[in-house]
Amino acid sequence: MPNYNHGGGVVAYNGQKVIAPGAFKYKSPCPPSGRHTYEWTATAQTKKNGGALASARAARKYP
């Protein structure tokens, strides 16, 4: 389903280089049949106005 929400969350940036395990809720890909393309997006935003600073995306066929 193209718009199915598999999870996500918000992590405050305090200078850390690693996001702690469990910081996001996530449901793994589970296509009903055949191969599907899944896309992950991470966006850095300013706290002040919520404007996007940068974004990174990755896509992969599953299974």
LINFEN-V429971 format. One line per field, one symbol per residue. phi: phi as a letter, one per 30 degrees, with the letter a starting at -180 (. if undefined). psi: psi as a letter, one per 40 degrees, with the letter a starting at -180 (. if undefined). burial: b if it has 24 or more other ideal C-beta (glycine too) atoms within 12 Angstrom, else e. A space follows every 50 residues. Layout:
# LINFEN-V429971
phi=???
psi=???
burial=???
This chain:
# LINFEN-V429971
phi=.ecddckklbbdcbjdcbddeidbdacdebddaicbccbcbbbcbddebi ddcabbbbbadbd
psi=hdfhheaaahhhhfeiehhiiedihhhihgidiaiihhhhhhhhiiddee ihdiihiiiiih.
burial=eeeeeeeeeeeeeeeeeeeeeeeeeeeeeeeeeeeeeeeeeeeeeeeeee eeeeeeeeeeeee
